[in-house]
Structure formats: C-alpha cells, structure tokens
Amino acid sequence: MSEPKAYERLRRLKGLLKIEQDEDYRQYKEQFLRVNLEQRKLNGLSWYPVKINSEELGSNELITLEIERTSLLDHPHQFSSGKNVSLFSQQSQPIRELNGTVKSVNRNSLKLIVNADELPDWCFEGKLGLNIQFDENSYQEMQKALDALLFTKNQRLIELLNVLEGEQEAAFDPLNNEVLVQGLNLSQNRALRHVLSAKDLAVVHGPPGTGKTSTMVQAIRYTLQEERQVLVCAPTNTAVDLISEKLLELGVDVLRLGHPARVSEELQVCSLDGKVAASKHFKEIKLLRKNAEEYFRMAGKYKRVFGKEDAAQRAAYYAEAKNNIKEARLLEDLVEDELFKTSQVICCTPVSSTHRRLGRAKFKTLFFDEASQALEPMVWIPLLKCERLILFGDHFQLPPVVKSMEAKKGGLDQSLLDRCIELDKTTVLLNRQYRMNQIIMGFSNSWFYKGELSADESVKEQVLADEETAYLNQCLEFIDTAGCDFEEEQNPETLSYANPKEGEVLFKHLQHLLETYSMQENAPDLSIGLISPYKEQREWMSQHLEDFGLNKTKVEELHIKTIDGFQGEERDVIYISLVRSNEKQEIGFLSDERRMNVALTRARKKLVVIGDSSTIGLNPFYKAFLEYCEKNGVYRTAWEWAV
C-alpha cells in the first residue's frame, strides 16, 4: 500500500506542535522573569513560604511530602494534581531546587512526590517555597504519537489514516433499525445506530443541551455487546468523570485512570487506587507499606550522619523499607494486571492512556468526547491502540487552546473533529435540546446551527416565574453600558482586563433579581453562574461578591468562573460580563465566537449579558446578537443601575 498523502500534513503538524511548545515555554518563562516572587504568589504560580509537615517513602522508592503554605491562605492558586513543580530554598544563593510532581492538592496544602529517595539537608534549613514548572509531558507524548504514526507498518492504522484524511471513504454496515432505546429521542437513536454501523469512523455532533453524553454512554453500552473492552477518552478530567459517572449508573464496569486528586470523590471507587483498595490482597499490601513507613521513619531519625555505626543503621532501615515496598508493589502489580484485563471500559485523558499497563494494550474502538477541544495529535495518543474512532463533540464550542499565532495560522487549532465533520456520510446531528428556553437558544441556533435545533416542550418556554417583572419573566436581557464611562482596566502584571463599574451593575441587577425571586412561594432554589471571559474580572467579582449583601435565601449555588470553567455545565441563571469598553473598539479574544457560544448556552431559564455596544457593535457576531436582543425586546441600558 502506498504512503498516505496525510504523511506530509503530519510532518507539518509536528513542526507546528514544536512551535507551539516553544511559545508556551516562552510565555511560561516570561511569567516568571517578568514578575517577582510576591506577584507570582498573587498569580497562584508560587507558594512561599511553605513548611514540610510529613515525609514518607512511597512507590518506586520516591519520597512523598505533605507541604503546607503559610501565607495568602485561601488565595486562589494554579497548583493541581499531576503538575510538575520545584521545591526551592532561598536560604542561600544560588537558589537550590528539587523537582517533583503534585500527587494531590487542597486549598492550602498538597502532597508532592519528589524525585529522590532521601531529602537533601537544605530542605531542613527553612525559607522553602514551591514553583509551578513548565510541563513538557503532554507535548512529548503528542510528538511520540505522531512519530509512531509516521513510521507505522500497521496496515489498519494506515487505512484509518487514509479515512481520516478523506483519501478513503469511511465504511458502514447496514443500519440496524431494531436498535431502539426508549430513553433516547429520534435523533439520538439515529446517532446510536450510526455509531454501531461504523467500521472506521463516526462523528456525533452534539450542540449544547442535546443529550450528547446520554447518547454516548448508550453507544458504549451497545458496543460492549460485541467487544470485550472499550477505551474512552476526553481532553479534560471533568469530561472523563461525567462519562464515567453515567456508565456506572448503567451498571458498566469502569476503570477510571488518572491522578487521584483529579478524579471526583464519587469516582474514587472505580479509580485504580480505589479498586486496588477493594481487592482481597489490600490488607497485606497495606501492612507491607505500614512496615515500610515505620522503617523509613526510623531511618529518618538519622538526618545528619557523623559516625559509621549511625550510617550503617540508617542504611539497614532504608533497606528494610525498600524490601517491604518491593513486596507490596509485586502484589499491587498482580491486582492491577487483573483489573486492566477484566474492566469493560477504561476511561482516561489521552496522556493517561500512556499508562505503563496499557503499553501493549489493543482495543477495537476508541470513543473520544469533547473532541473539539483536543489538538489532533492528542487524539492520536490513544488512537494508536485502536482500530475504530467515534468522535463526540461540537465544533462550534471551545476549540483547542493554541498560544502561538504562527502555529494557529498554520492550522494547529484545527481539531480532528473539525476535519472529520466535513467528510461524507460520517456525521449525525443531535437536534433536540433539553436545557434552554427557546429564546436563549435562538441566537446560537441561528448563527451556528442553521436553525436546525429545536427546544423540547419541557424547556422551550421555561422562565424563573410568570410574574409581571422583567427580572423573572424575561429569559434574556442585554444591559448596554455604552455612554456610561465604564472604562476597562488592564492589570500591567497579568495583562488581563477588568471593568469594576460593569461588575457593580451586574451585582445590582443580581441583587434585584434575588430580592424579587425570594418573594415567590414554593419556588425552587436557584443555581447561578457569573461568567467573564477575563480572569481579572473574575477575580474582581470573587473579591467583591460579599460587598453587595446579596439575598441568598433561595440560592442553591453561586459560582464565578471564566468561560472555560463553565464548559459542559449549566445553571438556572447565567450572567456574562463582557468587560471590554474602549474608544478604539478593541475586543481582543471576545472575537472568539466559539468560546462565546459556550457562554451564551449555559443558562436554562435566564441569561443576562452586560457589555458596551459601542465597543463590540462593529463585530458581525455581536452586531447580530444586539439585533437579536432588540428584536426580542430584551435590550436595556445600564443607566437604570448606574447610580
């Protein structure tokens, strides 16, 4: 078989990925070089000072430290499970460092696995801190996947590559019209049959609220009737958790791979650690590890060794600790091997699919959710193990994050979903949505989905209450700050924008809404989301939320996040603060229509958008949105609250 034409594109993709890695690293270095330690602490990139509360010898003879920060308590930070960090000391110059990986993290403490079997003396001299390091791992795995693809002799992979490139038509078996799931609507059942008939590739296009996850888990359940095991991936841990939860509800045996701190509490039972803990060998494993910890503790008493006898005793304790760890690991290997062989579904992020126990694993089918958010090389990481690809997602929602303008211009931000959705006969659209009032849905439906979506009867006219007040009976409002002199403010350190005056209007409107809603008898508690595309505005709203004394008697939850933080979520009420207000009519990444589509489609019963029409109105997307608001009589001025 001749070399696929895709090879030239894949080689170009490798180059673009390297450009993106270099730009990502440049920005990381700039963040650290441009700002001092105090600003890095405020930005959540560093903890200082910290103290070591405990140390223990863990797996692979590496030390696990429990570390606590002692300043800026409860201040937001960017430390998370799986991130590479450095433990550093400012006791002397040059600064000394010890690299490690975050195992789990809370607001003010974390567990860190350091790359050493004993701590250097400077760790006990004080002035310790933590810095987040640049993480090359995902880039390395993507480059390895592309290299493996370029040099593969696997004919099935080459055929699949030809299909994905459009050089070969995707093949399908005849549809089995007898497949009918009662809980799915017509388009969802059609998508299910489409997936089951696909031999190479199928795409399920699921716009917001159309039941994409419900359709996907049913497709996985039916696939398991023909296949012993299925691999399921998504680019975010949140998406992987959601799929895992839905599969568990159907009684499917799920193995959820990933760092424990990134797996939700409810899913710990089906995580690798959780399943090992439930095994018949766990008591013995636990005893061996307890013995190892005791030997390690006794060895730790000899932190400074001056005599030969002390050194020998310390070495003996370490040897016993390591022997116990080795025996425990052998038992764990036995349990884990069985889990990987017998689990029906393995759920993980693409990088987690490189787990050592999946090294030689083969699957027939890969289900990949939220495929619009994944760089193409990210999808290839797990796809190298599979023969068939099923993509779920919406190419009109969040695109992959690409920081390099050069890489973006070269096409790195074009996902595999973007390309595959253009192929003949591969795609099925889910066209009935169960989330939003039809007016909230209307603009996105017209702008992105060619008017093909319809709101289900259960949601199409839902509002907060049928009262004669816009706060409760209007499901959509645009509040225009034009002419109010609400100028944006840029943080010189983070370069992000805030608009405090716009934030004040948002809180005043929310205050009136909650006061009005609280007078409703037997009304259900509300879930509320406050969104801004800019982190600086999100921080401002978080810091000033309590200043406005909001009536929260009927508030179930109130979260403040950026757009990306609300991906895949929904709320009864959503407020969006657009922030940008300037004479040059510069709107920055507000021009990212796909990202704004996510924000505009999170609300179930009420959506309130606040922005400056004179700044955003020249952009075709916002011009059409403003016209849509005027047409529906939901256009208001901020002067009503600017007092």
C-alpha positions as CSV (number, residue, x, y, z in Angstrom):
1,M,0.0,0.0,0.0
2,S,1.4,3.4,-1.0
3,E,2.3,6.0,1.6
4,P,-0.8,8.1,2.6
5,K,-0.8,11.7,1.5
6,A,-1.5,12.5,5.1
7,Y,2.1,12.0,5.9
8,E,3.1,15.4,4.5
9,R,0.5,17.0,6.7
10,L,1.5,15.0,9.8
11,R,5.1,16.2,9.3
12,R,3.9,19.8,9.1
13,L,1.8,19.1,12.2
14,K,4.9,18.0,14.1
15,G,6.6,21.3,13.2
16,L,3.6,23.4,14.3
17,L,3.4,21.4,17.6
18,K,7.1,22.3,18.2
19,I,6.4,25.9,17.5
20,E,3.5,25.8,20.0
21,Q,5.7,24.1,22.6
22,D,8.4,26.8,22.2
23,E,5.8,29.6,22.5
24,D,4.2,28.0,25.5
25,Y,7.6,27.7,27.2
26,R,8.5,31.3,26.3
27,Q,5.3,32.6,27.9
28,Y,5.9,30.5,31.0
29,K,9.4,31.9,31.3
30,E,8.1,35.4,30.8
31,Q,5.6,34.9,33.6
32,F,8.5,34.1,35.9
33,L,11.1,36.6,34.6
34,R,8.7,39.5,34.3
35,V,7.3,39.3,37.9
36,N,8.8,38.9,41.3
37,L,8.0,36.2,43.8
38,E,5.3,38.2,45.5
39,Q,3.5,38.7,42.3
40,R,3.9,35.0,41.4
41,K,2.2,34.2,44.7
42,L,-0.7,36.5,43.9
43,N,-0.9,34.9,40.4
44,G,-1.1,31.5,42.1
45,L,2.1,30.3,40.4
46,S,4.2,30.1,43.6
47,W,3.7,29.2,47.3
48,Y,6.2,30.9,49.7
49,P,6.9,30.3,52.5
50,V,5.9,26.6,53.0
51,K,6.6,24.0,55.6
52,I,7.0,20.3,55.3
53,N,4.5,18.6,57.6
54,S,5.5,15.0,56.9
55,E,7.6,12.7,54.7
56,E,7.2,9.1,53.8
57,L,8.7,6.6,51.3
58,G,6.2,5.8,48.6
59,S,6.1,3.8,45.4
60,N,9.3,3.5,43.3
61,E,11.3,4.4,46.3
62,L,10.4,8.1,45.9
63,I,9.6,10.4,48.9
64,T,6.1,11.8,49.3
65,L,6.0,15.1,51.2
66,E,3.0,16.8,52.7
67,I,3.6,20.5,52.2
68,E,1.5,23.4,53.6
69,R,1.7,27.1,52.7
70,T,1.8,29.6,55.5
71,S,0.8,32.9,53.7
72,L,-2.1,34.0,51.4
73,L,-4.2,31.3,52.9
74,D,-7.3,30.5,50.8
75,H,-6.0,32.7,47.9
76,P,-6.7,31.0,44.5
77,H,-3.7,29.1,43.0
78,Q,-2.9,27.1,39.9
79,F,-1.4,24.0,41.6
80,S,-3.2,20.8,40.6
81,S,-2.6,17.1,40.6
82,G,-0.1,15.9,38.0
83,K,1.7,19.3,37.7
84,N,5.4,19.4,37.7
85,V,6.7,21.7,40.5
86,S,10.0,22.5,42.1
87,L,10.7,22.7,45.9
88,F,13.2,25.5,46.4
89,S,15.2,27.2,49.2
90,Q,16.1,30.8,49.4
91,Q,18.3,30.2,52.4
92,S,21.4,30.7,50.2
93,Q,22.4,31.7,46.7
94,P,22.1,30.3,44.1
95,I,18.6,29.1,44.9
96,R,18.6,25.3,45.3
97,E,15.8,23.2,43.8
98,L,14.3,19.7,44.0
99,N,11.8,18.7,41.3
100,G,8.7,16.7,41.9
101,T,5.1,16.0,40.8
102,V,1.9,17.0,42.7
103,K,0.1,13.9,43.8
104,S,-3.0,15.6,45.4
105,V,-3.8,19.2,46.4
106,N,-6.1,21.1,48.7
107,R,-6.5,24.9,49.0
108,N,-3.6,25.3,51.4
109,S,-1.7,22.0,51.3
110,L,-0.6,19.4,48.9
111,K,1.2,16.1,48.6
112,L,4.4,16.1,46.5
113,I,6.3,13.2,45.1
114,V,9.9,14.3,44.8
115,N,12.5,12.8,42.5
116,A,14.7,11.5,45.3
117,D,14.9,8.6,47.8
118,E,16.1,11.0,50.6
119,L,15.9,14.7,51.1
120,P,19.0,17.0,50.9
121,D,20.0,18.8,54.0
122,W,18.9,22.2,52.8
123,C,15.2,21.0,53.0
124,F,15.5,21.3,56.8
125,E,17.1,24.8,56.8
126,G,13.9,26.9,56.2
127,K,12.9,29.5,53.6
128,L,11.2,26.9,51.4
129,G,8.8,27.5,48.6
130,L,7.1,25.9,45.6
131,N,7.1,27.0,41.9
132,I,5.0,25.5,39.1
133,Q,7.2,24.3,36.4
134,F,6.7,24.1,32.7
135,D,5.2,20.7,31.8
136,E,6.6,19.1,28.7
137,N,5.0,15.7,29.2
138,S,1.9,16.3,27.0
139,Y,4.0,17.7,24.2
140,Q,6.4,14.8,24.4
141,E,3.5,12.3,24.2
142,M,1.9,14.1,21.2
143,Q,5.3,14.1,19.3
144,K,5.8,10.4,20.1
145,A,2.3,9.6,18.8
146,L,3.0,11.5,15.5
147,D,6.4,9.7,15.2
148,A,4.8,6.3,15.8
149,L,2.1,7.1,13.1
150,L,4.6,8.3,10.6
151,F,6.7,5.1,10.9
152,T,3.9,2.6,11.5
153,K,3.8,-0.6,9.5
154,N,0.3,-1.4,10.9
155,Q,-1.9,-1.6,7.9
156,R,-5.1,-1.0,9.9
157,L,-3.6,2.3,11.2
158,I,-2.6,3.3,7.7
159,E,-6.2,2.6,6.4
160,L,-7.6,4.6,9.3
161,L,-5.3,7.5,8.5
162,N,-6.5,7.4,4.9
163,V,-10.1,7.5,6.0
164,L,-9.5,10.5,8.4
165,E,-7.6,12.3,5.6
166,G,-10.5,11.8,3.2
167,E,-8.4,9.7,0.8
168,Q,-10.6,6.7,1.5
169,E,-14.4,6.7,2.2
170,A,-15.5,5.6,5.6
171,A,-17.3,2.2,5.5
172,F,-20.5,1.4,7.3
173,D,-22.6,-1.8,7.9
174,P,-26.3,-1.5,7.1
175,L,-28.2,0.3,9.9
176,N,-29.8,-2.0,12.4
177,N,-33.2,-0.3,12.8
178,E,-34.2,-2.7,15.5
179,V,-31.9,-0.9,17.9
180,L,-34.2,1.5,19.8
181,V,-33.5,2.9,23.3
182,Q,-36.7,4.1,25.0
183,G,-35.0,7.0,26.8
184,L,-33.5,8.4,23.6
185,N,-35.2,10.7,21.1
186,L,-35.3,10.2,17.3
187,S,-32.0,11.9,16.6
188,Q,-30.3,10.2,19.5
189,N,-31.4,6.8,18.4
190,R,-30.3,7.6,14.8
191,A,-26.9,8.6,16.2
192,L,-26.7,5.4,18.2
193,R,-27.4,3.2,15.1
194,H,-24.9,5.3,13.1
195,V,-22.2,4.6,15.7
196,L,-22.9,0.9,15.8
197,S,-22.8,0.6,12.0
198,A,-19.4,2.5,11.6
199,K,-16.4,0.3,10.6
200,D,-13.9,3.1,10.6
201,L,-15.2,6.5,11.8
202,A,-18.4,8.1,13.1
203,V,-19.0,11.6,14.3
204,V,-21.9,12.6,16.6
205,H,-22.4,16.4,16.5
206,G,-23.9,17.4,19.8
207,P,-24.8,21.1,20.3
208,P,-25.4,22.4,23.8
209,G,-28.1,20.6,25.8
210,T,-28.9,17.9,23.1
211,G,-28.0,14.9,25.3
212,K,-24.6,14.1,23.8
213,T,-23.4,12.3,26.9
214,S,-26.6,10.2,27.2
215,T,-26.2,9.1,23.6
216,M,-22.6,8.3,24.1
217,V,-23.0,6.1,27.1
218,Q,-25.7,4.1,25.3
219,A,-23.5,3.7,22.3
220,I,-20.7,2.4,24.6
221,R,-23.1,0.0,26.3
222,Y,-24.3,-1.4,23.0
223,T,-20.7,-1.7,21.7
224,L,-19.8,-3.8,24.7
225,Q,-22.2,-6.4,23.5
226,E,-19.8,-7.1,20.6
227,E,-16.5,-6.0,22.1
228,R,-14.9,-7.2,25.4
229,Q,-13.3,-3.9,26.3
230,V,-13.6,-0.2,25.1
231,L,-11.3,2.8,25.5
232,V,-13.0,6.1,26.3
233,C,-11.1,9.4,26.4
234,A,-11.7,13.1,26.7
235,P,-9.3,16.1,26.9
236,T,-10.4,17.2,30.4
237,N,-10.8,15.3,33.6
238,T,-14.2,16.9,34.1
239,A,-15.5,15.3,30.9
240,V,-13.9,11.9,31.7
241,D,-15.6,12.0,35.2
242,L,-19.0,12.8,33.7
243,I,-18.8,9.8,31.2
244,S,-17.6,7.5,34.0
245,E,-20.5,8.5,36.3
246,K,-23.1,7.9,33.6
247,L,-21.6,4.5,32.7
248,L,-21.6,3.4,36.3
249,E,-25.3,4.4,36.5
250,L,-25.9,1.9,33.7
251,G,-24.0,-0.8,35.6
252,V,-20.9,-0.8,33.4
253,D,-17.6,-1.9,35.0
254,V,-15.4,1.2,34.7
255,L,-11.7,1.7,35.4
256,R,-11.1,5.4,35.8
257,L,-7.4,6.1,35.2
258,G,-5.8,9.4,36.4
259,H,-4.3,11.2,39.4
260,P,-6.5,10.7,42.5
261,A,-6.9,14.4,43.1
262,R,-8.2,14.9,39.6
263,V,-10.8,12.1,39.9
264,S,-14.0,13.2,41.6
265,E,-14.8,11.9,45.1
266,E,-17.7,9.9,43.8
267,L,-15.5,8.0,41.3
268,Q,-12.7,7.1,43.7
269,V,-14.3,3.6,44.0
270,C,-13.6,3.0,40.3
271,S,-10.2,4.6,40.2
272,L,-7.2,2.3,40.0
273,D,-6.3,3.1,43.7
274,G,-9.9,2.6,44.8
275,K,-10.2,-0.8,43.0
276,V,-6.8,-1.9,44.4
277,A,-8.1,-0.9,47.9
278,A,-11.2,-3.1,47.4
279,S,-9.2,-6.2,46.4
280,K,-8.6,-9.2,48.7
281,H,-4.8,-8.5,48.7
282,F,-5.2,-5.0,50.0
283,K,-4.8,-5.8,53.7
284,E,-1.4,-7.5,53.0
285,I,-0.3,-4.6,50.8
286,K,-1.3,-2.1,53.5
287,L,0.6,-4.0,56.2
288,L,3.8,-4.1,54.0
289,R,3.5,-0.4,53.3
290,K,2.9,0.3,57.0
291,N,6.1,-1.6,57.9
292,A,8.0,0.3,55.2
293,E,6.8,3.6,56.6
294,E,7.9,2.6,60.1
295,Y,11.4,1.6,58.9
296,F,11.5,4.9,56.8
297,R,10.6,6.9,60.0
298,M,13.3,5.2,62.0
299,A,15.8,5.9,59.2
300,G,14.7,9.5,59.2
301,K,16.0,10.0,62.7
302,Y,19.5,9.9,61.2
303,K,19.2,13.2,59.3
304,R,22.8,14.1,59.9
305,V,25.3,11.2,59.9
306,F,28.6,11.6,61.5
307,G,29.6,8.0,62.6
308,K,29.9,4.7,60.7
309,E,27.6,2.9,63.1
310,D,24.9,5.5,62.5
311,A,25.4,5.3,58.8
312,A,25.1,1.5,58.8
313,Q,21.9,1.6,61.0
314,R,20.3,4.2,58.7
315,A,21.2,2.1,55.6
316,A,19.7,-1.1,57.2
317,Y,16.4,0.7,58.0
318,Y,16.3,2.0,54.4
319,A,17.0,-1.5,53.0
320,E,14.1,-3.0,55.1
321,A,11.8,-0.2,54.0
322,K,12.6,-0.8,50.3
323,N,12.2,-4.6,50.7
324,N,8.7,-4.0,52.1
325,I,7.9,-1.6,49.3
326,K,9.1,-4.0,46.7
327,E,6.8,-6.8,48.1
328,A,3.8,-4.5,48.2
329,R,4.4,-3.4,44.6
330,L,4.6,-7.0,43.4
331,L,1.2,-7.7,45.0
332,E,-0.2,-4.4,43.5
333,D,1.1,-5.4,40.1
334,L,-0.8,-8.7,40.4
335,V,-4.1,-6.9,41.3
336,E,-3.6,-4.2,38.7
337,D,-2.9,-6.6,35.9
338,E,-6.3,-8.3,36.6
339,L,-8.1,-5.0,36.7
340,F,-6.8,-3.9,33.3
341,K,-7.7,-7.3,31.8
342,T,-11.3,-7.5,33.1
343,S,-12.6,-3.9,33.2
344,Q,-15.2,-3.3,30.5
345,V,-14.4,0.3,30.0
346,I,-11.1,2.2,30.6
347,C,-11.8,6.0,31.0
348,C,-9.0,8.5,30.9
349,T,-7.5,11.6,29.4
350,P,-5.3,10.9,26.3
351,V,-2.0,11.4,28.2
352,S,-3.2,8.9,30.9
353,S,-3.7,6.4,28.1
354,T,0.1,6.0,28.1
355,H,-0.1,4.3,31.4
356,R,2.6,1.6,31.6
357,R,-0.1,-1.1,31.8
358,L,-1.6,0.0,28.6
359,G,1.7,-0.1,26.8
360,R,0.8,-3.1,24.6
361,A,-3.0,-3.0,25.0
362,K,-5.2,-3.1,21.9
363,F,-8.8,-2.0,21.6
364,K,-11.2,-2.2,18.7
365,T,-13.0,1.1,19.5
366,L,-12.0,4.5,20.9
367,F,-14.8,6.8,22.0
368,F,-13.5,10.4,22.2
369,D,-15.7,13.0,23.9
370,E,-15.4,16.8,23.7
371,A,-13.3,16.2,20.6
372,S,-13.5,19.9,19.5
373,Q,-11.2,20.8,22.4
374,A,-8.4,18.4,21.6
375,L,-5.4,19.1,19.4
376,E,-5.3,16.4,16.6
377,P,-2.0,14.9,17.9
378,M,-3.7,14.5,21.3
379,V,-6.4,12.2,19.8
380,W,-3.7,10.1,18.1
381,I,-2.1,9.2,21.5
382,P,-4.9,6.7,22.4
383,L,-6.0,6.1,18.8
384,L,-2.7,4.3,18.1
385,K,-4.1,1.5,20.2
386,C,-7.4,1.2,18.4
387,E,-9.0,0.2,15.0
388,R,-12.1,2.4,15.0
389,L,-12.8,6.0,16.1
390,I,-16.0,7.5,17.4
391,L,-15.9,11.3,17.9
392,F,-18.4,13.2,20.0
393,G,-18.4,16.9,20.3
394,D,-19.4,20.3,18.8
395,H,-17.0,22.2,16.6
396,F,-18.9,25.4,17.4
397,Q,-17.9,25.2,21.1
398,L,-14.4,25.6,22.7
399,P,-11.6,25.0,20.3
400,P,-8.2,23.6,21.3
401,V,-6.0,26.1,23.2
402,V,-3.2,27.3,20.9
403,K,-0.9,30.1,22.3
404,S,1.3,30.6,19.2
405,M,-0.2,32.8,16.5
406,E,2.2,31.2,14.0
407,A,1.0,27.7,14.9
408,K,-2.6,28.8,14.8
409,K,-2.1,30.3,11.3
410,G,-0.6,27.0,10.3
411,G,-3.7,25.2,11.3
412,L,-2.7,23.6,14.6
413,D,-6.0,24.8,16.1
414,Q,-8.0,22.7,13.6
415,S,-9.1,19.7,15.5
416,L,-9.7,16.2,14.1
417,L,-13.4,16.8,14.7
418,D,-13.2,19.9,12.5
419,R,-11.8,17.9,9.7
420,C,-13.9,14.8,10.1
421,I,-17.2,16.6,10.2
422,E,-16.6,17.7,6.6
423,L,-16.3,14.1,5.4
424,D,-19.2,12.5,3.5
425,K,-21.7,10.3,5.5
426,T,-19.7,10.4,8.7
427,T,-21.8,12.8,10.8
428,V,-25.1,12.7,12.6
429,L,-26.6,15.8,14.3
430,L,-28.4,15.7,17.6
431,N,-31.1,18.3,17.0
432,R,-33.3,18.5,20.1
433,Q,-32.1,20.4,23.1
434,Y,-33.3,19.9,26.7
435,R,-31.6,22.8,28.5
436,M,-32.6,26.3,27.4
437,N,-35.7,28.4,26.9
438,Q,-36.1,28.7,23.1
439,I,-35.2,32.5,23.2
440,I,-31.9,31.8,25.0
441,M,-31.2,29.1,22.4
442,G,-32.4,31.2,19.4
443,F,-29.3,33.3,18.6
444,S,-26.8,30.4,18.7
445,N,-29.3,28.2,16.8
446,S,-29.4,30.8,14.0
447,W,-25.7,31.8,14.0
448,F,-24.1,28.4,14.4
449,Y,-26.6,25.6,13.7
450,K,-28.5,26.9,10.7
451,G,-31.8,26.8,12.7
452,E,-31.7,23.0,12.9
453,L,-32.1,22.8,16.6
454,S,-35.5,22.7,18.4
455,A,-36.2,23.2,22.1
456,D,-38.0,20.4,23.8
457,E,-41.5,21.1,25.1
458,S,-40.2,20.6,28.6
459,V,-37.9,23.7,28.4
460,K,-38.9,25.9,25.4
461,E,-40.9,28.4,27.5
462,Q,-39.4,28.0,30.9
463,V,-38.7,31.2,33.0
464,L,-37.9,31.9,36.6
465,A,-41.6,32.8,37.3
466,D,-44.7,34.1,35.5
467,E,-44.6,37.5,37.2
468,E,-45.0,40.9,35.6
469,T,-41.4,41.8,36.0
470,A,-38.5,41.5,33.6
471,Y,-36.4,40.1,36.3
472,L,-38.4,36.9,36.4
473,N,-40.4,36.5,33.2
474,Q,-37.8,37.5,30.7
475,C,-35.3,34.8,29.9
476,L,-32.8,37.0,28.1
477,E,-31.6,40.6,28.8
478,F,-28.7,42.6,27.3
479,I,-27.7,45.5,29.5
480,D,-25.8,48.2,27.5
481,T,-23.1,50.2,29.3
482,A,-22.5,52.5,26.2
483,G,-22.1,56.1,27.3
484,C,-21.7,55.3,31.0
485,D,-17.9,55.8,31.0
486,F,-17.3,52.3,32.3
487,E,-13.7,52.1,31.0
488,E,-11.9,48.8,31.1
489,E,-8.8,48.5,33.3
490,Q,-5.7,46.3,32.4
491,N,-3.6,44.7,35.0
492,P,0.0,45.5,33.9
493,E,1.3,42.3,35.5
494,T,-1.2,39.7,34.2
495,L,-2.3,41.8,31.1
496,S,-5.9,40.7,31.8
497,Y,-8.8,43.1,31.9
498,A,-11.4,44.1,34.5
499,N,-14.3,46.5,34.5
500,P,-15.3,47.3,38.1
501,K,-18.2,49.6,37.1
502,E,-19.7,46.9,34.9
503,G,-19.3,44.5,37.7
504,E,-21.2,46.8,40.0
505,V,-24.1,46.9,37.6
506,L,-24.0,43.1,37.4
507,F,-24.3,42.8,41.2
508,K,-27.0,45.4,41.4
509,H,-29.1,43.6,38.8
510,L,-28.5,40.2,40.5
511,Q,-29.4,41.8,43.9
512,H,-32.8,43.0,42.5
513,L,-33.4,39.6,40.8
514,L,-32.8,37.7,44.1
515,E,-34.9,40.1,46.1
516,T,-37.8,39.7,43.6
517,Y,-37.4,35.9,43.4
518,S,-37.2,35.4,47.2
519,M,-40.8,36.6,47.4
520,Q,-42.0,33.6,45.4
521,E,-43.6,30.9,47.5
522,N,-42.6,27.3,46.9
523,A,-40.1,28.4,44.2
524,P,-37.1,26.1,43.9
525,D,-33.7,27.3,44.9
526,L,-31.6,28.7,42.0
527,S,-28.2,27.7,40.6
528,I,-26.4,30.8,39.4
529,G,-23.3,31.3,37.4
530,L,-21.3,34.5,36.9
531,I,-19.1,34.4,33.8
532,S,-16.4,36.7,32.4
533,P,-14.0,35.9,29.6
534,Y,-11.3,37.7,31.6
535,K,-9.6,36.3,34.7
536,E,-9.1,39.8,36.1
537,Q,-12.8,40.4,36.1
538,R,-13.5,37.0,37.5
539,E,-11.1,37.9,40.4
540,W,-12.7,41.3,40.9
541,M,-16.2,39.7,41.1
542,S,-15.0,37.0,43.5
543,Q,-13.4,39.6,45.8
544,H,-16.4,41.9,45.9
545,L,-19.2,39.4,45.9
546,E,-19.8,39.8,49.7
547,D,-19.7,43.6,49.5
548,F,-23.2,43.7,47.9
549,G,-25.0,41.7,50.6
550,L,-26.9,39.5,48.2
551,N,-30.1,37.8,49.4
552,K,-29.2,34.2,49.1
553,T,-32.3,32.6,50.7
554,K,-33.2,30.8,47.5
555,V,-29.7,30.3,46.1
556,E,-28.6,26.7,45.9
557,E,-25.2,27.6,44.5
558,L,-23.4,30.6,43.0
559,H,-20.1,30.1,41.1
560,I,-17.9,32.7,39.4
561,K,-15.7,31.4,36.6
562,T,-14.2,32.1,33.2
563,I,-16.0,30.7,30.2
564,D,-13.7,27.7,30.0
565,G,-14.6,26.9,33.6
566,F,-18.3,26.5,32.7
567,Q,-17.7,24.2,29.7
568,G,-20.1,21.3,30.0
569,E,-22.0,22.8,32.8
570,E,-25.4,24.6,33.1
571,R,-27.2,26.9,35.6
572,D,-30.7,28.3,36.1
573,V,-29.3,31.8,35.8
574,I,-26.2,33.0,34.0
575,Y,-24.7,36.5,34.0
576,I,-21.9,37.3,31.4
577,S,-19.7,40.4,31.9
578,L,-18.0,41.2,28.6
579,V,-15.7,43.8,30.2
580,R,-14.2,45.4,27.1
581,S,-15.1,49.2,26.8
582,N,-12.7,51.5,24.9
583,E,-12.7,54.1,22.2
584,K,-10.6,52.0,19.8
585,Q,-13.4,49.4,19.8
586,E,-10.8,46.7,20.5
587,I,-12.5,43.5,21.8
588,G,-9.5,41.1,22.0
589,F,-10.5,37.5,22.4
590,L,-14.1,38.4,22.7
591,S,-13.9,37.8,18.9
592,D,-13.6,34.1,19.6
593,E,-17.2,33.2,18.6
594,R,-16.9,29.6,19.6
595,R,-15.9,30.5,23.1
596,M,-18.8,33.0,23.4
597,N,-21.2,30.3,22.1
598,V,-20.3,28.3,25.2
599,A,-21.1,31.2,27.5
600,L,-24.4,32.0,25.8
601,T,-25.7,28.5,26.1
602,R,-25.1,27.7,29.8
603,A,-28.4,29.2,31.1
604,R,-31.6,27.3,31.5
605,K,-34.1,30.0,32.5
606,K,-32.4,33.4,32.4
607,L,-29.4,34.8,30.6
608,V,-28.1,38.4,31.3
609,V,-25.3,39.8,29.2
610,I,-23.7,43.1,30.2
611,G,-21.4,44.9,27.7
612,D,-20.6,48.1,25.8
613,S,-22.5,48.1,22.5
614,S,-20.3,50.9,21.1
615,T,-17.2,48.8,21.7
616,I,-18.5,45.4,20.5
617,G,-21.1,46.5,17.9
618,L,-18.9,46.6,14.9
619,N,-18.1,42.9,15.1
620,P,-20.5,41.0,12.9
621,F,-21.2,38.4,15.7
622,Y,-22.1,40.9,18.3
623,K,-23.9,43.2,15.9
624,A,-26.2,40.2,15.1
625,F,-26.6,39.4,18.8
626,L,-27.6,43.0,19.6
627,E,-30.1,43.0,16.8
628,Y,-31.5,39.7,18.1
629,C,-31.9,41.3,21.6
630,E,-33.7,44.3,20.1
631,K,-36.0,42.1,18.0
632,N,-37.0,40.2,21.2
633,G,-37.5,43.4,23.3
634,V,-34.8,42.5,25.8
635,Y,-32.4,45.4,25.2
636,R,-31.9,47.6,28.3
637,T,-29.5,50.4,29.4
638,A,-27.1,50.3,32.3
639,W,-28.2,53.8,33.3
640,E,-31.0,52.0,35.2
641,W,-28.4,50.7,37.7
642,A,-25.6,53.2,37.3
643,V,-26.4,55.2,40.4
